[in-house]
């Protein structure tokens, strides 16, 4: 392979960075779920998160992916606020 050639199927820089954002969001959500006190609720939330990310894993439209990341961040913030209130 000549220098500077991108192998077929390789992600563009923008796609790679967006993928990193999605993975970072997923990890943050799973970390927040670990703080949920009830085992049954933790299991439900973990399954929900896994299914949401699986359902959208084949999304390719940039605007749709950006919107999903924004929604995911808002849901994460809501979960974190709820956990904070539950602890106080």
Secondary structure, 3 states (H helix, E strand, C coil): CCCCCCCCCCCCHHHHHHHHHHHHHHHHHHHHHHCCCCHHHHHHHHHHHHHHHHHCCCCCCHHHHHHHHHHHHHHHHHHHHHHHHHHC
